[in-house]
């Protein structure tokens, strides 16, 4: 994880949580989850932030645990959803998470905060979490040209989408598209892979 990005999230965790929770619900993401994830099966949200999607997953029949690198964001998640499970883990390693431990793996707009050299290892590690027959939903905010940082110092890496596809070799791609997020209004690329 890019350290300046992590510091930005830790320093202003409450403000980021307020922003995300005030955005419209990500109805497009929820529709895709309903279509492709298996209800009632172990689910993980990697880069769960302040817990909004973990709460939605749990409320909609996907028993979920959330992981994030930011202790500040995890504190926000635990305060908002005290009955849910939130833990620390950092891409690309995700130390302590079991291989093939989950039927459903969600990683929504996270990997763009990694340096381009860490994108493929992170995607391979995410794939390793998925059980045979399971599903990975992966998205990232699209940055064109060169890497960029926002005013808070968060990294938005520019990388070739082929890095992600090659890291998912052997999986069946059910979705591979660029879209506008219904929640943030930002351009994202999203992939859904079945293993």
Residue, then its C-alpha position, 0 to 999 in steps of 0.5 A: x500500500x502506498x504510504x502517503x495514501x494510507x496516511x491520508x486515510x488514517x489522518x482524515x478517516x472520519x471525513x472520508x467515512x462521512x463522504x462515502x456514506x453520504x454518496x448515493x448507494x452503489x446500486x450498480x455494484x449491488x446489482x452485479x453482486x446479486x447476479x454473480x455472488x453466491x448468497x450464504x457463502x463466505x464473503x470478504x471485502x478487501x479494502x472495506x474502508x468504513x464498512x458500507x459494503x460489508x454492512x450491505x453484504x451482511x444484510x443481504x445474505x452474504x456473510x462478510x468480513x472486511x479488511x483494510x490497511x487503514x486503522x483509522x478507516x477500520x475504527x470508523x467501520x467498527x463504530x458504525x457497524x459494531x456487530x460486524x467483523x473488520x480486520x487489518x490486512x494490506x495488499x498485496x500480501x494480505x497476510x493471514x487470509x486463507x487461500x481458497x477461503x471465500x466463495x465471494x471476494x470484493x475489492x472495490x476501487x482499491x488497487x489504484x492506490x498501489x504502485x503499478x508494480x504491485x498491481x499484478x501481485x495484488x490481483x494474483x493474491x486476490x485470486x488466490x482467496x477465491x474458492x473453486x467455483x467462486x467469484x472475484x469482483x474487482x474494480x479500480x478508478x481509471x487514471x489516464x496517462x501518468x500516476x496522479x495524486x489528489x490534494x490529500x496525497x492519495x495515489x491514483x496509479x495509471x496502469x495498463x488493464x492487461x496487467x490485471x487480465x494477465x494476472x487473472x489468467x485461467x479465470x473466466x471473465x464474466x464482466x470486463x468494462x469501463x463504467x461510471x460508478x453510480x455512487x461516486x460518479x467517477x470512471x471505474x474499470x470493473x472485472x468479474x472473474x469466476x474461478 
